[in-house]
Amino acid sequence: MNGEKSGDWLDFRREGESGIESVSAHFTGHAYDPHDHDEVLVGFTQQGVQRFRCHRALHTSSPGRAILIEPGAVHDGHAPDTDGFTYSMLYLPQAWVSTQLAQRGLATISLIEAAFRHTLTDDVTLFCAIQQTFFAFHHQEGKLARDQSMDRLLGLLTRHIKVASPSQKSDTLLHMQRIREILHERMAEDIGLDELSRLAGIDRFRLSRQFSKAFGQTPHAYLVRLRLRSARALLAHGQEPAQVAAQVGFADQSHLGRWFQRAYRMSPAAFQQQSTNVLSR
């Protein structure tokens, strides 16, 4: 799939049984606006220099380094050099990963309960495992090859996960989690700060500040990205873009399309078409 700029391209595929998505892309200049995912992201830069913000820090990825981004972590992307960068990424569904990790005695990996120790790592063994697993899925190797490469990858990922203890969850964070739950419950509604502050029992100015501190984004930015993640899931299951826009809370299909293009560099229709190219083996 061609990008907006000359030389930019994006190749997206989805494996039907697990829902694992694989993306290989090349970008020059600006690549992505800040966004997040419900999935666990693991990948690597194939060529060039890839620079992005995540967890309030600027990261620079080059070939040989593994990229690890947990669900809900806001990140963007751009190429600091004129030649751009090429990267490969696996999007692993959170529920699927959590089930696999639970079998290894670990907590679910989510925005609050667990996170990666480092966004970039020079762990060569992990890098090779991500590379092998990406090729197995993206190039449609057989099920046995996909299963074995993924099992090895998950086993290596456990060394890079840190789990938050209950004592680390302050009262303020618990209040912010409640605000987040409200946004999920009322995603399609036109809810404002005054109503959120009333429900949280905190003034609207402290709410925005504390929410941003807890989750790295304002309530509105979180809501937009929640709607985008939900839209991706609905589109992947075949719902029409216009219906999806109304269901998740965008004003109309064009409104959804503008935000979707900025976050994922493809239109909702193109994403839906590519999502039907599932692996059959």
C-alpha positions as CSV (number, residue, x, y, z in Angstrom):
1,M,0.0,0.0,0.0
2,N,1.5,3.4,-1.0
3,G,1.8,6.3,1.5
4,E,1.0,9.9,1.0
5,K,4.6,10.9,0.1
6,S,6.7,9.6,-2.8
7,G,8.6,6.5,-1.6
8,D,6.5,5.9,1.5
9,W,4.7,2.6,1.8
10,L,2.9,0.3,4.3
11,D,2.3,-3.4,4.1
12,F,-0.3,-4.6,6.6
13,R,-1.4,-8.2,7.3
14,R,-3.6,-9.9,9.9
15,E,-3.6,-13.6,11.0
16,G,-7.2,-14.7,11.4
17,E,-7.1,-17.2,14.2
18,S,-5.1,-15.2,16.8
19,G,-5.8,-11.7,15.4
20,I,-2.0,-10.9,15.4
21,E,-1.2,-8.1,12.9
22,S,2.1,-7.5,11.2
23,V,3.2,-4.3,9.6
24,S,6.2,-3.5,7.5
25,A,6.5,0.2,6.4
26,H,8.9,2.9,5.2
27,F,8.5,6.5,6.0
28,T,10.4,9.7,5.4
29,G,9.8,12.8,7.5
30,H,6.7,12.6,9.7
31,A,5.3,9.1,10.1
32,Y,2.6,9.0,12.8
33,D,0.8,11.5,15.1
34,P,0.7,10.5,18.8
35,H,-1.5,7.4,19.3
36,D,-1.7,4.2,21.2
37,H,-2.9,0.7,20.8
38,D,-4.8,-2.0,22.7
39,E,-2.2,-4.5,21.5
40,V,1.3,-5.3,22.7
41,L,3.8,-4.0,20.1
42,V,7.1,-5.7,19.5
43,G,9.3,-4.8,16.5
44,F,12.5,-3.5,15.1
45,T,14.0,-1.0,12.6
46,Q,15.2,-2.6,9.5
47,Q,16.9,0.4,7.9
48,G,17.7,4.0,8.8
49,V,17.0,5.9,12.0
50,Q,13.5,5.8,13.6
51,R,12.8,8.4,16.2
52,F,9.7,8.5,18.4
53,R,8.4,9.8,21.7
54,C,7.0,7.3,24.3
55,H,6.7,7.6,28.1
56,R,7.6,11.3,27.9
57,A,11.0,10.4,26.5
58,L,12.6,10.6,23.0
59,H,13.8,7.3,21.7
60,T,16.1,6.6,18.7
61,S,15.9,3.2,17.1
62,S,18.4,1.8,14.7
63,P,18.9,-1.7,13.2
64,G,19.7,-4.3,15.8
65,R,17.6,-2.8,18.6
66,A,14.2,-4.3,19.7
67,I,11.2,-2.0,20.2
68,L,8.8,-2.9,23.0
69,I,5.6,-0.9,23.6
70,E,2.8,-2.0,26.0
71,P,-0.9,-1.3,25.5
72,G,-1.9,2.2,26.1
73,A,1.5,3.7,25.8
74,V,1.3,6.9,23.6
75,H,3.9,7.2,20.9
76,D,4.5,8.9,17.6
77,G,7.2,8.6,14.9
78,H,9.3,10.4,12.4
79,A,12.5,10.0,10.4
80,P,15.3,12.5,11.4
81,D,17.3,11.7,8.2
82,T,16.2,12.4,4.7
83,D,16.5,8.7,3.6
84,G,13.8,7.8,6.1
85,F,13.4,4.5,7.9
86,T,12.0,1.0,7.4
87,Y,10.5,-0.9,10.3
88,S,8.6,-4.1,11.1
89,M,6.1,-4.5,13.9
90,L,3.9,-7.2,15.4
91,Y,0.7,-6.2,17.1
92,L,-0.2,-8.9,19.6
93,P,-3.7,-8.8,21.1
94,Q,-3.6,-8.0,24.8
95,A,-6.1,-10.7,25.8
96,W,-4.1,-13.3,23.9
97,V,-0.8,-12.2,25.3
98,S,-2.2,-12.1,28.8
99,T,-3.5,-15.7,28.5
100,Q,0.0,-16.8,27.3
101,L,1.7,-15.0,30.1
102,A,-0.7,-16.3,32.8
103,Q,0.5,-19.8,31.8
104,R,4.0,-18.6,32.8
105,G,2.8,-17.2,36.1
106,L,2.9,-13.5,35.2
107,A,0.2,-10.8,35.5
108,T,-1.7,-9.5,32.5
109,I,0.2,-6.9,30.6
110,S,-1.9,-3.7,30.6
111,L,-1.6,0.0,31.1
112,I,-1.6,-0.3,34.9
113,E,-0.7,-3.8,35.9
114,A,2.5,-4.3,33.8
115,A,4.8,-2.6,31.5
116,F,8.1,-3.2,29.7
117,R,11.3,-2.2,31.6
118,H,12.7,-0.4,28.5
119,T,11.1,0.8,25.3
120,L,14.3,0.0,23.4
121,T,16.6,-2.9,24.2
122,D,19.9,-4.2,22.8
123,D,19.0,-7.8,23.8
124,V,20.3,-9.6,20.7
125,T,18.5,-12.9,21.5
126,L,15.1,-11.1,21.8
127,F,15.8,-9.0,18.6
128,C,16.4,-12.2,16.7
129,A,13.3,-13.8,18.1
130,I,11.1,-10.8,17.1
131,Q,12.6,-10.9,13.7
132,Q,12.0,-14.6,13.2
133,T,8.4,-14.4,14.5
134,F,7.7,-11.4,12.3
135,F,8.9,-13.2,9.2
136,A,6.9,-16.3,10.2
137,F,3.6,-14.3,10.4
138,H,4.1,-11.7,7.7
139,H,5.4,-14.1,5.1
140,Q,2.7,-16.7,5.8
141,E,4.8,-19.5,7.0
142,G,3.0,-22.6,8.3
143,K,1.2,-22.8,11.6
144,L,4.0,-24.9,13.3
145,A,6.6,-22.2,12.4
146,R,4.3,-19.5,13.7
147,D,3.5,-21.3,16.9
148,Q,7.1,-22.2,17.7
149,S,8.6,-18.8,16.9
150,M,5.8,-17.1,19.0
151,D,6.4,-19.4,22.0
152,R,10.1,-18.6,22.0
153,L,9.4,-14.9,21.7
154,L,6.9,-14.8,24.6
155,G,9.4,-16.7,26.8
156,L,12.1,-14.1,26.1
157,L,9.6,-11.2,26.6
158,T,9.0,-12.3,30.2
159,R,12.5,-11.0,31.2
160,H,11.6,-7.5,30.0
161,I,8.2,-7.1,31.9
162,K,7.9,-5.3,35.2
163,V,4.7,-5.6,37.3
164,A,3.4,-2.8,39.5
165,S,2.8,-3.8,43.1
166,P,-0.5,-2.9,44.7
167,S,1.3,-0.4,47.0
168,Q,2.3,1.7,43.9
169,K,-1.4,2.4,43.2
170,S,-2.1,5.7,45.0
171,D,-5.5,7.0,45.7
172,T,-5.0,9.6,43.0
173,L,-4.2,6.9,40.5
174,L,-7.2,4.9,41.5
175,H,-9.4,8.0,41.0
176,M,-7.9,8.5,37.5
177,Q,-8.5,4.8,36.7
178,R,-12.2,5.5,37.5
179,I,-12.2,8.4,35.1
180,R,-10.7,6.1,32.5
181,E,-13.4,3.5,33.1
182,I,-16.1,6.2,32.6
183,L,-14.5,7.2,29.3
184,H,-14.7,3.5,28.2
185,E,-18.3,3.1,29.4
186,R,-19.5,6.3,27.7
187,M,-17.1,6.4,24.8
188,A,-19.8,7.3,22.2
189,E,-21.2,10.2,24.3
190,D,-20.3,13.8,24.1
191,I,-19.1,14.0,27.7
192,G,-17.4,17.1,29.1
193,L,-14.9,18.0,31.8
194,D,-17.6,19.3,34.2
195,E,-19.4,16.0,34.2
196,L,-16.2,14.0,34.6
197,S,-15.1,16.2,37.5
198,R,-18.4,15.8,39.2
199,L,-18.2,12.0,38.9
200,A,-14.6,12.0,40.1
201,G,-15.3,14.5,42.9
202,I,-12.4,16.7,41.8
203,D,-12.2,20.1,40.1
204,R,-11.8,20.0,36.3
205,F,-8.3,21.7,36.3
206,R,-6.8,19.2,38.8
207,L,-8.6,16.4,36.9
208,S,-6.8,17.2,33.6
209,R,-3.5,17.7,35.2
210,Q,-3.7,14.4,37.3
211,F,-5.1,12.4,34.3
212,S,-2.2,13.6,32.1
213,K,0.3,12.7,34.8
214,A,-1.2,9.2,35.2
215,F,-1.7,8.3,31.5
216,G,0.5,10.7,29.6
217,Q,-2.3,12.4,27.8
218,T,-5.4,14.6,28.4
219,P,-8.8,13.1,28.9
220,H,-9.8,14.3,25.4
221,A,-6.7,12.8,23.8
222,Y,-7.3,9.6,25.6
223,L,-10.9,9.5,24.4
224,V,-9.9,10.1,20.8
225,R,-7.4,7.3,20.9
226,L,-9.9,5.0,22.7
227,R,-12.3,5.6,19.9
228,L,-9.6,4.9,17.3
229,R,-8.7,1.6,18.9
230,S,-12.3,0.6,19.1
231,A,-12.8,1.6,15.5
232,R,-9.9,-0.7,14.4
233,A,-11.5,-3.6,16.2
234,L,-14.9,-3.0,14.6
235,L,-13.5,-2.5,11.2
236,A,-11.5,-5.7,11.4
237,H,-14.8,-7.5,12.1
238,G,-16.4,-6.1,8.9
239,Q,-18.6,-3.3,10.1
240,E,-19.1,-0.4,7.7
241,P,-17.0,2.7,8.4
242,A,-20.1,4.9,8.7
243,Q,-21.6,2.6,11.3
244,V,-18.3,2.4,13.1
245,A,-18.0,6.2,13.3
246,A,-21.4,6.5,14.9
247,Q,-20.8,3.6,17.3
248,V,-17.6,4.8,18.8
249,G,-18.5,8.5,19.0
250,F,-17.0,10.3,15.9
251,A,-19.3,12.9,14.4
252,D,-19.4,11.1,11.0
253,Q,-17.4,8.9,8.7
254,S,-15.2,11.8,7.5
255,H,-14.3,12.7,11.1
256,L,-13.3,9.1,11.7
257,G,-11.3,9.1,8.5
258,R,-9.3,12.2,9.3
259,W,-8.2,10.9,12.8
260,F,-7.6,7.4,11.5
261,Q,-5.3,8.6,8.7
262,R,-3.3,10.7,11.1
263,A,-2.8,7.9,13.6
264,Y,-2.3,4.9,11.3
265,R,-1.4,6.4,7.9
266,M,-4.2,4.5,6.1
267,S,-7.9,5.1,5.7
268,P,-10.5,3.1,7.6
269,A,-11.6,1.4,4.3
270,A,-8.0,0.5,3.4
271,F,-7.5,-1.0,6.9
272,Q,-10.7,-3.0,6.6
273,Q,-9.7,-4.3,3.2
274,Q,-6.2,-5.3,4.4
275,S,-7.7,-7.0,7.6
276,T,-9.5,-9.5,5.3
277,N,-6.2,-10.7,4.0
278,V,-5.9,-13.3,6.8
279,L,-3.5,-16.2,6.8
280,S,-5.4,-19.4,5.9
281,R,-2.9,-21.9,7.3
